[in-house]
């Protein structure tokens, strides 16, 4: 008998096809109530161990404590190799952010100035001496939706060779409202890199010899010169210095495996953190503070002069500018500097405000990254990119983060 093909199931005539999703309009972003919550991977639930000496639970596994006299090897325990860290998550918090998780609109391009285009994401990494470097700069969700360029700039460079090599990582953030903010950030990164490169031999010697005072004075001068060039470039273009300005944060790493000194310097807000023993430490250097007793012309005014003359009361009325003297420049951001001696297993994180603010404000993000970054090996480039893109509702700025894992 001839065989007939089996009938294929078909959709009933009274069931309409699912409508195609309409793209979100730039003028009317999708509201939070209309967006379906994204599925997020969950960590396995495990009750914490009991007892006075129980080890703390991190993520979905508990580190085994070494026996008395048994050396800690970082990756092995009496129970065998540690499990891999939990998978990276799409977002943390109770609700997903409003914006899409992927890029939406490209920035507008000028056919006569294509060098001004900035890619959505920059990812880099290296391994020198006793440290492994991971660096990323990602356009924020808000800029991705509006088709604006990434205002953060990231530059990594190596000067010299062998154990005398010096690695510089520079990140800068342009002014929020300035149209050329991304160009200013990129320029100041190139200028500080050129200045460090020309002085890298002396800087390398100072770092290896732990000459902290010389490092601070020298890097302060190089930073001032680079920011001075930025102000001069603004004047050449007929721009207000505030419209062509950027913050700057840098990290210097020696390629000498015996040198564990890490040097941070820069101008402007951001974050400097250290992950040690699964605990985050905020080690952002404080700005210069006024110390000692007040003196005339510095700090708070005394009640009288050294000659005994009483000073008049300050009524808070601004003094009109003199026609014979130029107006004083606005106060500049203070120089920030810190040297840190790394321990094996440390993770040093330098970042801009777009990543520092959610890290300080969302405990769940800190806990998740501590789980991800406390393993025996640093993450690969793609894993690091996924970790730094874990989203938090209310934070949609560019994210630039530089992390150093110590062997």
C-alpha positions as a Markdown table, in Angstrom:
| # | Residue | x | y | z |
|---|---|---|---|---|
| 1 | Unk | 0.0 | 0.0 | 0.0 |
| 2 | Unk | 1.3 | 3.5 | -0.7 |
| 3 | Unk | 2.4 | 5.4 | 2.4 |
| 4 | Unk | 1.0 | 8.8 | 3.0 |
| 5 | Unk | 3.2 | 11.3 | 4.9 |
| 6 | Unk | 2.1 | 11.9 | 8.5 |
| 7 | Unk | 0.0 | 15.1 | 8.8 |
| 8 | Unk | 2.0 | 18.0 | 10.2 |
| 9 | Unk | 0.4 | 19.9 | 13.2 |
| 10 | Unk | -0.9 | 23.3 | 12.3 |
| 11 | Unk | -2.0 | 26.3 | 14.4 |
| 12 | Unk | -5.7 | 26.5 | 14.9 |
| 13 | Unk | -7.3 | 29.1 | 12.7 |
| 14 | Unk | -8.7 | 31.0 | 15.7 |
| 15 | Unk | -5.2 | 31.5 | 17.3 |
| 16 | Unk | -3.6 | 34.7 | 15.9 |
| 17 | Unk | 0.1 | 34.9 | 15.3 |
| 18 | Unk | 2.2 | 36.6 | 17.9 |
| 19 | Unk | 2.7 | 40.3 | 17.0 |
| 20 | Unk | 6.2 | 41.5 | 16.3 |
| 21 | Unk | 7.7 | 43.6 | 19.0 |
| 22 | Unk | 7.9 | 47.3 | 18.0 |
| 23 | Unk | 11.3 | 48.9 | 18.4 |
| 24 | Unk | 11.5 | 51.5 | 21.2 |
| 25 | Unk | 11.4 | 55.1 | 20.1 |
| 26 | Unk | 14.3 | 57.3 | 21.1 |
| 27 | Unk | 11.9 | 59.9 | 22.3 |
| 28 | Unk | 9.9 | 57.5 | 24.4 |
| 29 | Unk | 12.0 | 54.8 | 26.1 |
| 30 | Unk | 10.3 | 51.6 | 27.2 |
| 31 | Unk | 8.9 | 52.1 | 30.7 |
| 32 | Unk | 10.0 | 49.8 | 33.5 |
| 33 | Unk | 6.5 | 48.5 | 34.0 |
| 34 | Unk | 6.1 | 47.5 | 30.3 |
| 35 | Unk | 9.4 | 45.6 | 30.2 |
| 36 | Unk | 9.3 | 41.9 | 31.1 |
| 37 | Unk | 11.9 | 41.1 | 33.8 |
| 38 | Unk | 15.0 | 39.4 | 32.4 |
| 39 | Unk | 15.8 | 35.9 | 33.6 |
| 40 | Unk | 18.7 | 35.8 | 35.8 |
| 41 | Unk | 20.8 | 32.8 | 36.9 |
| 42 | Unk | 20.4 | 32.0 | 40.5 |
| 43 | Unk | 23.1 | 30.6 | 42.9 |
| 44 | Unk | 22.4 | 27.2 | 44.5 |
| 45 | Unk | 21.0 | 27.5 | 48.0 |
| 46 | Unk | 23.1 | 25.9 | 50.6 |
| 47 | Unk | 22.7 | 26.4 | 54.4 |
| 48 | Unk | 25.7 | 27.9 | 56.0 |
| 49 | Unk | 27.9 | 25.6 | 58.1 |
| 50 | Unk | 27.3 | 25.7 | 61.9 |
| 51 | Unk | 29.9 | 25.9 | 64.7 |
| 52 | Unk | 32.1 | 28.6 | 66.1 |
| 53 | Unk | 34.9 | 28.0 | 63.6 |
| 54 | Unk | 32.8 | 27.6 | 60.5 |
| 55 | Unk | 34.2 | 29.3 | 57.4 |
| 56 | Unk | 32.1 | 32.0 | 55.8 |
| 57 | Unk | 30.0 | 31.1 | 52.7 |
| 58 | Unk | 30.9 | 33.0 | 49.5 |
| 59 | Unk | 28.5 | 32.5 | 46.6 |
| 60 | Unk | 27.6 | 28.8 | 46.3 |
| 61 | Unk | 30.7 | 27.2 | 47.9 |
| 62 | Unk | 32.6 | 27.3 | 51.1 |
| 63 | Unk | 36.4 | 27.5 | 51.2 |
| 64 | Unk | 38.1 | 24.7 | 53.1 |
| 65 | Unk | 40.4 | 25.8 | 56.0 |
| 66 | Unk | 43.9 | 24.3 | 55.7 |
| 67 | Unk | 45.0 | 21.9 | 58.4 |
| 68 | Unk | 47.5 | 23.0 | 61.1 |
| 69 | Unk | 50.9 | 23.2 | 59.4 |
| 70 | Unk | 49.5 | 22.7 | 56.0 |
| 71 | Unk | 50.5 | 25.5 | 53.5 |
| 72 | Unk | 47.9 | 27.4 | 51.7 |
| 73 | Unk | 48.4 | 27.0 | 47.9 |
| 74 | Unk | 45.5 | 29.3 | 46.7 |
| 75 | Unk | 44.0 | 26.8 | 44.3 |
| 76 | Unk | 44.0 | 23.4 | 46.2 |
| 77 | Unk | 42.5 | 22.3 | 49.5 |
| 78 | Unk | 42.3 | 19.1 | 51.4 |
| 79 | Unk | 39.0 | 18.4 | 49.5 |
| 80 | Unk | 40.6 | 18.9 | 46.1 |
| 81 | Unk | 40.4 | 21.8 | 43.6 |
| 82 | Unk | 38.0 | 24.6 | 44.4 |
| 83 | Unk | 34.8 | 24.7 | 42.2 |
| 84 | Unk | 34.7 | 27.4 | 39.5 |
| 85 | Unk | 33.1 | 30.7 | 40.4 |
| 86 | Unk | 29.4 | 31.2 | 39.9 |
| 87 | Unk | 28.4 | 32.4 | 36.4 |
| 88 | Unk | 28.3 | 36.1 | 35.7 |
| 89 | Unk | 24.9 | 37.7 | 36.0 |
| 90 | Unk | 23.0 | 40.0 | 33.7 |
| 91 | Unk | 22.1 | 42.4 | 36.5 |
| 92 | Unk | 21.9 | 42.6 | 40.3 |
| 93 | Unk | 19.1 | 44.1 | 42.4 |
| 94 | Unk | 15.4 | 43.5 | 42.6 |
| 95 | Unk | 14.5 | 44.8 | 39.1 |
| 96 | Unk | 16.3 | 45.1 | 35.8 |
| 97 | Unk | 17.4 | 48.5 | 34.5 |
| 98 | Unk | 15.1 | 50.3 | 32.1 |
| 99 | Unk | 17.6 | 50.5 | 29.2 |
| 100 | Unk | 18.4 | 47.7 | 26.9 |
| 101 | Unk | 21.4 | 45.5 | 27.8 |
| 102 | Unk | 22.9 | 45.8 | 24.3 |
| 103 | Unk | 23.9 | 48.8 | 22.1 |
| 104 | Unk | 21.0 | 50.5 | 20.3 |
| 105 | Unk | 22.0 | 53.6 | 18.4 |
| 106 | Unk | 25.4 | 54.6 | 16.9 |
| 107 | Unk | 26.8 | 58.1 | 17.4 |
| 108 | Unk | 26.5 | 60.5 | 14.5 |
| 109 | Unk | 29.5 | 60.5 | 12.2 |
| 110 | Unk | 31.1 | 63.4 | 10.3 |
| 111 | Unk | 32.6 | 62.2 | 6.9 |
| 112 | Unk | 35.3 | 64.9 | 7.2 |
| 113 | Unk | 36.3 | 63.9 | 10.8 |
| 114 | Unk | 36.1 | 60.1 | 11.1 |
| 115 | Unk | 39.1 | 60.0 | 13.5 |
| 116 | Unk | 36.7 | 61.4 | 16.1 |
| 117 | Unk | 34.7 | 58.1 | 16.1 |
| 118 | Unk | 34.9 | 56.1 | 19.3 |
| 119 | Unk | 34.1 | 52.4 | 19.5 |
| 120 | Unk | 31.4 | 51.2 | 21.9 |
| 121 | Unk | 33.8 | 48.9 | 23.8 |
| 122 | Unk | 37.6 | 48.7 | 24.3 |
| 123 | Unk | 39.1 | 45.6 | 25.9 |
| 124 | Unk | 42.7 | 44.9 | 26.7 |
| 125 | Unk | 45.0 | 42.7 | 28.9 |
| 126 | Unk | 48.5 | 41.6 | 29.6 |
| 127 | Unk | 50.7 | 39.7 | 32.1 |
| 128 | Unk | 54.0 | 41.1 | 33.4 |
| 129 | Unk | 56.1 | 40.3 | 36.4 |
| 130 | Unk | 53.8 | 39.1 | 39.2 |
| 131 | Unk | 50.6 | 40.6 | 38.0 |
| 132 | Unk | 47.9 | 40.0 | 35.4 |
| 133 | Unk | 46.2 | 43.0 | 33.9 |
| 134 | Unk | 42.6 | 43.4 | 32.7 |
| 135 | Unk | 41.2 | 46.7 | 31.3 |
| 136 | Unk | 37.9 | 47.5 | 29.8 |
| 137 | Unk | 35.9 | 50.6 | 28.8 |
| 138 | Unk | 32.2 | 50.2 | 27.9 |
| 139 | Unk | 29.7 | 52.8 | 26.7 |
| 140 | Unk | 27.0 | 53.4 | 29.2 |
| 141 | Unk | 23.4 | 52.2 | 28.7 |
| 142 | Unk | 22.1 | 55.8 | 28.5 |
| 143 | Unk | 24.7 | 56.8 | 25.8 |
| 144 | Unk | 23.9 | 53.6 | 23.9 |
| 145 | Unk | 20.2 | 54.4 | 23.8 |
| 146 | Unk | 20.7 | 58.1 | 22.8 |
| 147 | Unk | 23.4 | 57.4 | 20.2 |
| 148 | Unk | 26.0 | 59.4 | 22.1 |
| 149 | Unk | 29.8 | 58.6 | 22.1 |
| 150 | Unk | 31.6 | 57.0 | 25.0 |
| 151 | Unk | 33.0 | 59.8 | 27.1 |
| 152 | Unk | 35.5 | 57.5 | 28.8 |
| 153 | Unk | 38.9 | 57.0 | 27.3 |
| 154 | Unk | 41.3 | 54.1 | 28.0 |
| 155 | Unk | 44.9 | 53.7 | 27.1 |
| 156 | Unk | 47.4 | 50.9 | 27.9 |
| 157 | Unk | 51.1 | 51.2 | 27.0 |
| 158 | Unk | 54.4 | 49.4 | 27.8 |
| 159 | Unk | 57.7 | 51.3 | 27.9 |
| 160 | Unk | 61.0 | 49.5 | 27.9 |
| 161 | Unk | 61.7 | 45.8 | 27.9 |
| 162 | Unk | 62.5 | 43.0 | 30.3 |
| 163 | Unk | 62.4 | 43.6 | 34.0 |
| 164 | Unk | 63.0 | 47.3 | 33.4 |
| 165 | Unk | 59.7 | 47.6 | 31.6 |
| 166 | Unk | 57.0 | 49.9 | 32.9 |
| 167 | Unk | 53.3 | 49.5 | 32.2 |
| 168 | Unk | 50.9 | 52.5 | 32.2 |
| 169 | Unk | 47.2 | 52.3 | 32.2 |
| 170 | Unk | 45.4 | 55.7 | 31.9 |
| 171 | Unk | 41.7 | 56.4 | 32.0 |
| 172 | Unk | 40.0 | 59.7 | 31.5 |
| 173 | Unk | 36.4 | 61.0 | 31.5 |
| 174 | Unk | 35.3 | 64.0 | 29.6 |
| 175 | Unk | 32.8 | 66.7 | 30.8 |
| 176 | Unk | 29.2 | 65.4 | 30.8 |
| 177 | Unk | 27.6 | 68.3 | 28.8 |
| 178 | Unk | 30.5 | 69.1 | 26.4 |
| 179 | Unk | 30.1 | 67.9 | 22.8 |
| 180 | Unk | 33.8 | 67.1 | 22.5 |
| 181 | Unk | 34.1 | 65.3 | 25.8 |
| 182 | Unk | 35.4 | 62.1 | 24.3 |
| 183 | Unk | 38.0 | 63.9 | 22.3 |
| 184 | Unk | 39.4 | 65.7 | 25.4 |
| 185 | Unk | 39.5 | 62.4 | 27.3 |
| 186 | Unk | 41.4 | 60.7 | 24.5 |
| 187 | Unk | 43.9 | 63.6 | 24.2 |
| 188 | Unk | 44.8 | 63.8 | 27.9 |
| 189 | Unk | 45.4 | 60.0 | 27.9 |
| 190 | Unk | 47.8 | 60.3 | 25.0 |
| 191 | Unk | 49.6 | 63.3 | 26.6 |
| 192 | Unk | 50.2 | 61.7 | 29.9 |
| 193 | Unk | 51.3 | 58.5 | 28.2 |
| 194 | Unk | 53.9 | 60.4 | 26.2 |
| 195 | Unk | 55.2 | 62.2 | 29.3 |
| 196 | Unk | 55.5 | 58.9 | 31.2 |
| 197 | Unk | 57.1 | 57.2 | 28.3 |
| 198 | Unk | 59.8 | 59.9 | 28.0 |
| 199 | Unk | 60.6 | 59.5 | 31.8 |
| 200 | Unk | 60.0 | 55.8 | 32.1 |
| 201 | Unk | 63.6 | 54.8 | 33.0 |
| 202 | Unk | 63.7 | 57.2 | 36.0 |
| 203 | Unk | 60.2 | 56.3 | 37.0 |
| 204 | Unk | 61.0 | 52.6 | 36.9 |
| 205 | Unk | 64.0 | 53.2 | 39.2 |
| 206 | Unk | 62.0 | 55.2 | 41.6 |
| 207 | Unk | 59.3 | 52.5 | 41.8 |
| 208 | Unk | 61.8 | 49.7 | 42.4 |
| 209 | Unk | 63.6 | 51.7 | 45.0 |
| 210 | Unk | 60.3 | 52.8 | 46.7 |
| 211 | Unk | 61.2 | 56.5 | 46.5 |
| 212 | Unk | 57.7 | 57.7 | 47.2 |
| 213 | Unk | 58.4 | 61.4 | 47.6 |
| 214 | Unk | 60.3 | 61.6 | 44.2 |
| 215 | Unk | 57.5 | 59.7 | 42.5 |
| 216 | Unk | 54.8 | 62.0 | 43.9 |
| 217 | Unk | 56.6 | 65.1 | 42.9 |
| 218 | Unk | 57.5 | 63.9 | 39.4 |
| 219 | Unk | 54.1 | 62.5 | 38.6 |
| 220 | Unk | 52.4 | 65.7 | 39.9 |
| 221 | Unk | 54.5 | 67.7 | 37.4 |
| 222 | Unk | 53.7 | 65.4 | 34.5 |
| 223 | Unk | 50.0 | 65.5 | 35.3 |
| 224 | Unk | 49.9 | 69.3 | 35.5 |
| 225 | Unk | 51.7 | 69.6 | 32.2 |
| 226 | Unk | 49.2 | 67.2 | 30.5 |
| 227 | Unk | 46.1 | 69.0 | 31.9 |
| 228 | Unk | 47.8 | 72.3 | 31.0 |
| 229 | Unk | 48.0 | 71.2 | 27.4 |
| 230 | Unk | 44.3 | 70.4 | 27.5 |
| 231 | Unk | 43.5 | 73.9 | 28.7 |
| 232 | Unk | 45.7 | 75.3 | 25.9 |
| 233 | Unk | 43.9 | 73.2 | 23.3 |
| 234 | Unk | 40.6 | 74.6 | 24.6 |
| 235 | Unk | 41.8 | 78.1 | 24.1 |
| 236 | Unk | 43.0 | 77.4 | 20.6 |
| 237 | Unk | 39.6 | 76.1 | 19.7 |
| 238 | Unk | 37.9 | 79.1 | 21.3 |
| 239 | Unk | 36.2 | 76.9 | 23.9 |
| 240 | Unk | 35.7 | 77.4 | 27.6 |
| 241 | Unk | 38.2 | 75.3 | 29.6 |
| 242 | Unk | 35.3 | 73.7 | 31.4 |
| 243 | Unk | 33.8 | 72.6 | 28.0 |
| 244 | Unk | 37.0 | 70.8 | 27.0 |
| 245 | Unk | 38.2 | 69.2 | 30.2 |
| 246 | Unk | 38.6 | 65.7 | 31.6 |
| 247 | Unk | 39.4 | 63.8 | 34.8 |
| 248 | Unk | 42.5 | 61.6 | 34.7 |
| 249 | Unk | 43.4 | 58.5 | 36.6 |
| 250 | Unk | 46.6 | 56.4 | 36.0 |
| 251 | Unk | 48.2 | 53.2 | 37.3 |
| 252 | Unk | 51.9 | 52.3 | 37.0 |
| 253 | Unk | 53.1 | 48.7 | 37.1 |
| 254 | Unk | 56.7 | 47.4 | 37.1 |
| 255 | Unk | 57.5 | 44.3 | 35.1 |
| 256 | Unk | 60.0 | 43.2 | 37.7 |
| 257 | Unk | 58.6 | 40.1 | 39.4 |
| 258 | Unk | 60.3 | 41.1 | 42.6 |
| 259 | Unk | 58.7 | 44.5 | 42.7 |
| 260 | Unk | 55.2 | 44.5 | 44.3 |
| 261 | Unk | 54.8 | 48.3 | 44.4 |
| 262 | Unk | 51.8 | 49.6 | 42.5 |
| 263 | Unk | 51.5 | 53.4 | 41.9 |
| 264 | Unk | 48.2 | 55.3 | 41.4 |
| 265 | Unk | 48.0 | 59.0 | 40.5 |
| 266 | Unk | 45.5 | 61.3 | 38.9 |
| 267 | Unk | 43.1 | 64.2 | 39.2 |
| 268 | Unk | 39.4 | 63.9 | 39.7 |
| 269 | Unk | 36.8 | 61.6 | 41.2 |
| 270 | Unk | 36.6 | 57.8 | 40.7 |
| 271 | Unk | 37.4 | 54.7 | 42.6 |
| 272 | Unk | 40.5 | 52.8 | 43.8 |
| 273 | Unk | 39.6 | 49.5 | 45.5 |
| 274 | Unk | 41.4 | 46.4 | 46.7 |
| 275 | Unk | 39.9 | 42.9 | 47.0 |
| 276 | Unk | 41.8 | 41.0 | 49.7 |
| 277 | Unk | 40.6 | 37.8 | 51.4 |
| 278 | Unk | 37.2 | 38.3 | 49.7 |
| 279 | Unk | 36.7 | 41.6 | 51.3 |
| 280 | Unk | 36.5 | 44.9 | 49.4 |
| 281 | Unk | 38.6 | 47.8 | 50.7 |
| 282 | Unk | 38.1 | 51.4 | 49.5 |
| 283 | Unk | 41.6 | 52.8 | 49.3 |
| 284 | Unk | 40.8 | 55.9 | 47.3 |
| 285 | Unk | 43.4 | 58.5 | 48.5 |
| 286 | Unk | 42.0 | 61.5 | 50.3 |
| 287 | Unk | 42.7 | 64.9 | 49.0 |
| 288 | Unk | 45.2 | 67.2 | 50.7 |
| 289 | Unk | 44.0 | 68.4 | 54.1 |
| 290 | Unk | 45.0 | 71.5 | 56.0 |
| 291 | Unk | 46.9 | 70.6 | 59.1 |
| 292 | Unk | 48.3 | 72.6 | 61.9 |
| 293 | Unk | 47.3 | 75.9 | 63.4 |
| 294 | Unk | 45.7 | 78.6 | 61.1 |
| 295 | Unk | 48.1 | 81.2 | 59.8 |
| 296 | Unk | 47.4 | 84.5 | 58.1 |
| 297 | Unk | 46.7 | 84.0 | 54.5 |
| 298 | Unk | 46.2 | 80.3 | 54.7 |
| 299 | Unk | 43.3 | 78.3 | 56.1 |
| 300 | Unk | 41.0 | 80.0 | 58.6 |
| 301 | Unk | 41.8 | 83.6 | 59.5 |
| 302 | Unk | 43.0 | 84.3 | 63.0 |
| 303 | Unk | 41.3 | 86.9 | 65.3 |
| 304 | Unk | 44.2 | 89.4 | 64.9 |
| 305 | Unk | 47.4 | 90.0 | 63.1 |
| 306 | Unk | 50.9 | 89.3 | 64.6 |
| 307 | Unk | 51.1 | 93.1 | 65.4 |
| 308 | Unk | 47.9 | 92.9 | 67.5 |
| 309 | Unk | 45.6 | 94.6 | 65.0 |
| 310 | Unk | 42.0 | 93.3 | 65.0 |
| 311 | Unk | 40.7 | 91.9 | 61.7 |
| 312 | Unk | 37.4 | 93.1 | 60.4 |
| 313 | Unk | 34.5 | 90.7 | 60.1 |
| 314 | Unk | 34.0 | 88.9 | 56.9 |
| 315 | Unk | 30.4 | 89.6 | 55.7 |
| 316 | Unk | 30.7 | 87.2 | 52.8 |
| 317 | Unk | 30.5 | 90.1 | 50.2 |
| 318 | Unk | 32.6 | 89.2 | 47.1 |
| 319 | Unk | 35.3 | 91.7 | 46.3 |
| 320 | Unk | 34.9 | 93.1 | 42.8 |
| 321 | Unk | 37.7 | 92.2 | 40.4 |
| 322 | Unk | 40.5 | 94.7 | 40.0 |
| 323 | Unk | 40.8 | 96.3 | 36.5 |
| 324 | Unk | 44.6 | 96.1 | 36.8 |
| 325 | Unk | 44.8 | 92.4 | 37.7 |
| 326 | Unk | 43.6 | 89.4 | 35.8 |
| 327 | Unk | 40.7 | 87.5 | 37.4 |
| 328 | Unk | 41.9 | 84.5 | 39.5 |
| 329 | Unk | 41.6 | 81.1 | 37.9 |
| 330 | Unk | 38.9 | 78.8 | 39.3 |
| 331 | Unk | 40.2 | 76.2 | 41.9 |
| 332 | Unk | 41.6 | 73.1 | 40.3 |
| 333 | Unk | 41.0 | 69.5 | 41.3 |
| 334 | Unk | 43.7 | 68.3 | 43.8 |
| 335 | Unk | 46.3 | 65.8 | 42.8 |
| 336 | Unk | 45.7 | 62.3 | 44.1 |
| 337 | Unk | 48.5 | 59.9 | 44.7 |
| 338 | Unk | 49.0 | 56.5 | 46.4 |
| 339 | Unk | 51.5 | 53.7 | 46.5 |
| 340 | Unk | 50.4 | 50.2 | 47.4 |
| 341 | Unk | 52.4 | 47.1 | 48.2 |
| 342 | Unk | 50.5 | 44.1 | 46.8 |
| 343 | Unk | 50.2 | 40.7 | 48.5 |
| 344 | Unk | 49.8 | 37.5 | 46.6 |
| 345 | Unk | 46.1 | 37.0 | 45.8 |
| 346 | Unk | 45.2 | 40.7 | 45.9 |
| 347 | Unk | 43.1 | 42.3 | 43.2 |
| 348 | Unk | 43.7 | 46.0 | 42.7 |
| 349 | Unk | 40.8 | 47.9 | 40.9 |
| 350 | Unk | 41.0 | 51.4 | 39.4 |
| 351 | Unk | 37.9 | 52.7 | 37.8 |
| 352 | Unk | 36.0 | 55.8 | 36.8 |
| 353 | Unk | 32.9 | 57.1 | 38.5 |
| 354 | Unk | 30.6 | 55.1 | 36.2 |
| 355 | Unk | 31.8 | 51.9 | 37.8 |
| 356 | Unk | 32.9 | 53.2 | 41.3 |
| 357 | Unk | 29.4 | 54.5 | 42.1 |
| 358 | Unk | 27.5 | 51.2 | 41.6 |
| 359 | Unk | 30.3 | 49.4 | 43.4 |
| 360 | Unk | 30.0 | 51.6 | 46.4 |
| 361 | Unk | 26.2 | 51.8 | 46.3 |
| 362 | Unk | 25.2 | 48.2 | 45.6 |
| 363 | Unk | 26.4 | 45.5 | 48.1 |
| 364 | Unk | 25.1 | 42.7 | 45.9 |
| 365 | Unk | 27.4 | 43.9 | 43.1 |
| 366 | Unk | 30.4 | 43.8 | 45.5 |
| 367 | Unk | 29.5 | 40.3 | 46.7 |
| 368 | Unk | 29.0 | 39.0 | 43.2 |
| 369 | Unk | 32.4 | 40.4 | 41.9 |
| 370 | Unk | 34.1 | 39.0 | 45.0 |
| 371 | Unk | 32.8 | 35.6 | 44.2 |
| 372 | Unk | 33.9 | 35.9 | 40.6 |
| 373 | Unk | 37.3 | 37.4 | 41.2 |
| 374 | Unk | 38.6 | 35.4 | 44.2 |
| 375 | Unk | 39.4 | 32.2 | 42.3 |
| 376 | Unk | 42.9 | 30.8 | 41.9 |
| 377 | Unk | 43.2 | 32.3 | 38.3 |
| 378 | Unk | 42.2 | 35.7 | 37.0 |
| 379 | Unk | 39.3 | 35.7 | 34.5 |
| 380 | Unk | 39.9 | 35.8 | 30.8 |
| 381 | Unk | 39.2 | 38.8 | 28.7 |
| 382 | Unk | 35.6 | 37.8 | 27.7 |
| 383 | Unk | 34.8 | 36.8 | 31.3 |
| 384 | Unk | 36.1 | 40.1 | 32.6 |
| 385 | Unk | 34.0 | 42.0 | 30.1 |
| 386 | Unk | 30.9 | 40.1 | 31.3 |
| 387 | Unk | 31.7 | 40.8 | 34.9 |
| 388 | Unk | 32.2 | 44.5 | 34.4 |
| 389 | Unk | 28.9 | 44.7 | 32.5 |
| 390 | Unk | 26.7 | 43.4 | 35.4 |
| 391 | Unk | 24.0 | 46.1 | 35.4 |
| 392 | Unk | 22.5 | 47.9 | 38.4 |
| 393 | Unk | 19.3 | 49.9 | 38.1 |
| 394 | Unk | 19.9 | 53.6 | 38.4 |
| 395 | Unk | 23.5 | 53.5 | 37.1 |
| 396 | Unk | 23.8 | 54.0 | 33.3 |
| 397 | Unk | 27.1 | 55.9 | 32.8 |
| 398 | Unk | 30.1 | 54.7 | 30.9 |
| 399 | Unk | 32.1 | 52.0 | 32.8 |
| 400 | Unk | 35.9 | 51.9 | 32.7 |
| 401 | Unk | 37.6 | 49.5 | 35.0 |
| 402 | Unk | 41.3 | 48.4 | 35.3 |
| 403 | Unk | 42.0 | 45.3 | 37.5 |
| 404 | Unk | 45.4 | 43.8 | 38.5 |
| 405 | Unk | 45.6 | 40.2 | 39.8 |
| 406 | Unk | 48.6 | 39.4 | 41.9 |
| 407 | Unk | 50.2 | 36.0 | 41.4 |
